[in-house]
Amino acid sequence: MSDGMLNARIDPMWMHVLLRVREVRYGTLRTLAEAWGDSRQRVMDELDALAAVVSQGGEAWDAAVDDLEANLEFGEAEVELTHLDAYRLADELAAAATLTMSARREAAMAPEVIAFPHQHKHGEVA
């Protein structure tokens, strides 16, 4: 599933799994572009309202985002997956999750010994 549109990988510090869902961004930008085409002023007003609370964060930010989404008629931030894509993504998430330092730290504290893969001379993983 590592097609650039939807994938899971580990972050550079090996602490978190990064989930990339470009289809959500594409949908958001498409909706924004369509709204811009209909009324630039309306989009600017909505973005101004969002900008006014960006430093506040929290509930003010959440409410402004909700307002913008409703006023510009954004759809849900969802992605439809076939069963094959869902299995592939699940495999990528599981593989990335086991590589995080958090998972390794938990495993190190486990009462039973858990063997982790180690590298051989030429970077091959055993």
N, C-alpha and C positions, 0 to 999 in steps of 0.2 A: 504494500500500500504506500510505500515511500515514493509517491508520484509528485510530491511537492504541494499537492492540494490538501492532503490529509495524512498526517503521520505523527508518530510519537518517537521521541529520542531523549537522550539524557543531556542535561545541561553541562557546560564546560567544567563546573566545579564538582560534578557527580553528586549533587545534593537533591536535584529535582528532575522530574520527568517533564519535558516540554511537549505540549500537544499543539500541533499546527492544524488549523481548520480554515484554510483560505477561502472556502466557499462562503463562510459567514461574512468575511470582509468583503468579498466580491458582491454579495447581496446587499450589504450595507451601502457600499459605494454606488451601486446601481440605483438603489432607492433614493439616495441623496442626489445623484445626477438627474434622475427623473424629476424630483421635486424642484431642483434648480432650473430645469428646463421649463417647468410650469410657472414658477414664481421665485426669482432670485431674491427678492426682498423678503419673502416668507422664510427662506432658508437662512438668510443672513440674520433675521430676527431671532430665529431659533438658536442659531449658533452663538449669537450675542448673549442670549439668556443662559446658555450653557457656560460660556466663558466667564460670566459674572459670578458663578459659584464654583469654578474649578478649584480655587485655592481653599474653599471651605470643606470640600469633600463630604463624606458621610451622607446624612439624610438629604441635605440640600442638593448635593450632586445627584443622588439617586432620583430625587423628585424631578430635577431638571432633565435628566436622561429619559425618564418615563414620559415627561411632557413632550420632549422632542420626538421620541418614537411614536407617540400617539398623534401629534400634530402633523408629522410628515408621513404618517401611515406606514411605518416600518413593520415588516413581518417579524415573526419569531426568529431568533438566532438559532436555527436548527439546520441539521444536515440529514438528508435521507441516506441510509446505507443499505446496500444489498447485504444478504447474509454473508456472502464471501468477504466483502469489505469489512463488515463488523468483526468477523473472525480474524482477519489480517490485522486490524487495528488492535483488537484484544491481545493478539500475540505480540505486537510491537510494544504495547503498554506493559505487558507482563515482563518482557525481556528488558525494557528500559528500567522498570521499577526494581528489578533484582540487582541492577548495577549501581543503584544509588548508594552513597555512603550511609544514608540513613538505614537502608535495608541491611547493609553489611554490618553496621553497628549493632542493630537489633539481633542479627544472626550471631554476632560475636558474644552477645550476652545470653544467648539461648543455652539451656541446660545441656542439650546434646550438641555434638560437634557437627557443623555443617561445612562441607568442603566447597570452596569457591574455585572457579577456573583460575589457572595461573598461566603466565606467558612463558613460552619456550624461547630459545635463542632468536629466532627470526620473526618475532611478533605473533607467532601462531598461538592460538588459545587452545588449551587442552580441555 
